[in-house]
Amino acid sequence: MSFAGSPAIVVIVVNWNNEPDTRACLESVLSDPEPERTVVLVDNGSSDGSGTRIAQEFGDRIVFIQSPKNLGYAGANNLGIRWGMENGYRYFFLLNNDAECQPGVLRRLLRVAEASPRAGVVGPKILYHGTEQVWFAGGRVDEETGKTWHYTSDKALQLPVDVDYVSGCALLVSREVVDAVGLMPEDYFLYYEETEWCTRALRAGFKVLYVPDAVVVHKISRTVGSRSEKFYYYFYRNRVLFVRRMTQKLTARFYLRLTVDLLRESIKALLARDYRPLAAALDGVRAGLQGEVGEHP
């Protein structure tokens, strides 16, 4: 399918009760003069009125979509993607509201997406905010165990490289991918959505590429909280769900890898004398094995 002549990029930013970071994120996108883009702000059922205030402040510089409730990461982004598809856009750039773009990010990502045959998903280098330390330089996933890794060094890289997935913190996906594999899966609610999406794109014959000269900075886990109980629950539950959805079976190797990781969590809990993260992780495993999806009740 050709989309020649249709508008290029819609940038989708999701807000949930985080006005300062969302405002800074939007300014970073809007301050870069090229390429031409439309910015969509999706308020994900905020309870503090922040979405409405931001929409009033930015006015016609953005498109505002209000969700009546928290749809999770994928559900909120899918609202923006649907809007972009209805209006003929070719690319969708998903950007966390606690991230900020350095100049030229969209131009560099778009250049790679347009130049690379079968490029379906491309992502930038992501730095810890306020530092030059790399948080994400492409990702690898073991589909049998659900184990994922962030590369945190790309000193030898100058050109885009193939990876298993790019972080949903900042991700450019083509309309062709969405047409082929569907919208981002919403069952996870939080974490692993982009991992499955990229895996499905690869299986459909697309490339997933990391672009080292495009840079985003990330304030890391402002919404959920770094290594909170919520993080442990969703991370472990969704790891189990990912493996079940991608492989249709849980192997002995899966259980061995999971047991090793839970033993590590147990040691950390003993040392910290805080068992809440471990309890949340175990509850997540239980929920994943029982096939529970969506928001944690």
C-alpha positions, -999 to 999 in steps of 0.1 A, spaced: 0 0 0 14 34 -9 9 65 12 28 89 -11 16 125 -6 0 118 27 12 137 58 43 121 74 44 120 112 20 122 141 37 125 175 17 109 203 23 120 239 3 105 267 -4 125 299 -14 110 332 -14 134 362 20 148 352 17 184 340 53 196 343 69 167 325 42 167 298 46 204 291 84 200 288 80 170 265 57 189 242 79 219 241 109 197 231 89 183 201 74 216 190 106 236 192 123 215 165 114 231 131 115 200 110 101 177 97 65 188 95 45 169 121 13 170 141 14 165 178 -14 147 196 -18 148 233 -38 120 248 -49 126 284 -52 91 300 -80 98 324 -61 122 346 -77 131 379 -60 164 384 -73 183 354 -38 185 339 -48 174 305 -73 201 300 -49 228 313 -21 217 290 -45 216 260 -57 251 268 -21 263 271 -9 248 238 -41 256 219 -40 248 182 -4 238 184 -16 203 193 -45 180 189 -61 170 222 -78 137 229 -94 130 263 -98 95 275 -125 91 301 -104 66 320 -68 52 323 -65 28 293 -29 19 301 1 27 280 -10 8 249 -46 18 250 -39 55 253 -13 54 225 -37 35 203 -62 64 206 -36 86 190 -26 60 164 -63 56 154 -66 94 150 -35 94 128 -47 66 106 -81 82 102 -62 113 90 -39 96 66 -6 97 85 23 74 75 43 73 107 35 74 144 61 85 169 52 74 204 70 95 230 68 91 268 57 123 285 88 121 309 111 122 279 124 151 258 137 151 222 170 166 213 171 185 181 169 165 149 154 133 164 124 131 141 143 140 110 169 113 117 144 86 125 123 95 94 154 94 72 162 59 83 126 47 80 124 61 45 158 48 33 159 13 48 139 -14 29 113 -30 51 121 -7 81 90 -9 102 100 2 137 129 26 145 140 40 178 166 65 191 194 64 216 179 72 251 200 89 277 193 94 314 181 129 318 208 154 327 236 130 318 255 115 289 249 80 303 230 57 279 199 41 292 188 24 260 208 16 228 186 -11 214 171 -42 229 173 -80 228 147 -105 239 147 -142 245 113 -153 234 114 -186 252 121 -171 287 108 -136 282 141 -121 294 149 -87 279 181 -67 278 188 -31 271 221 -24 254 237 5 273 267 12 251 270 20 214 304 35 212 313 15 181 280 23 163 277 50 137 250 35 115 215 21 123 216 -16 134 190 -44 136 177 -51 171 149 -72 186 130 -43 199 132 -6 206 119 10 238 83 23 239 97 54 255 105 67 220 94 46 191 86 54 154 64 29 137 51 29 101 15 26 91 24 -5 71 34 -23 103 1 -13 120 -18 -25 89 1 -58 90 2 -67 127 -25 -45 143 -24 -18 170 -3 -21 200 -15 -50 222 -35 -37 252 -37 -68 274 -4 -59 291 -16 -24 304 20 -15 312 54 -31 301 61 -56 273 36 -41 248 63 -27 226 83 -59 229 54 -80 215 47 -53 189 83 -54 176 84 -92 177 53 -94 156 67 -68 132 99 -89 128 78 -120 122 59 -102 95 91 -94 77 98 -59 88 130 -46 103 134 -31 138 163 -6 138 182 13 164 194 48 153 224 60 173 225 96 160 189 103 171 188 111 208 161 114 235 165 120 272 144 102 297 135 110 333 128 73 340 97 59 357 81 92 367 46 77 363 49 43 380 79 50 402 113 33 398 111 -3 409 78 2 427 55 -27 437 34 -19 406 65 -22 384 73 -57 398 38 -69 394 34 -58 358 69 -67 348 67 -103 360 31 -109 350 36 -95 315 68 -115 311 48 -147 316 20 -134 293 45 -124 266 60 -159 265 26 -176 265 14 -153 236 46 -156 215 54 -193 220 21 -209 232 40 -229 258 61 -225 289 92 -247 287 115 -261 314 141 -234 304 114 -207 310 108 -220 345 145 -223 352 152 -188 342 122 -174 361 133 -193 392 168 -179 390 154 -144 387 130 -148 416 158 -161 438 177 -129 430 147 -109 440 145 -129 473 181 -121 481 175 -84 474 144 -85 497 164 -102 525 192 -77 522 168 -47 521 144 -62 547 116 -52 523 95 -80 510 69 -60 492 86 -60 458 91 -98 460 55 -103 470 44 -82 440 66 -101 416 53 -135 429 17 -121 425 26 -111 390 38 -146 381 6 -161 395 -15 -136 375 4 -144 343 1 -181 348 -36 -177 353 -39 -155 322 -50 -123 340 -47 -93 317 -53 -55 318 -51 -32 348 -42 -48 382 -74 -46 403 
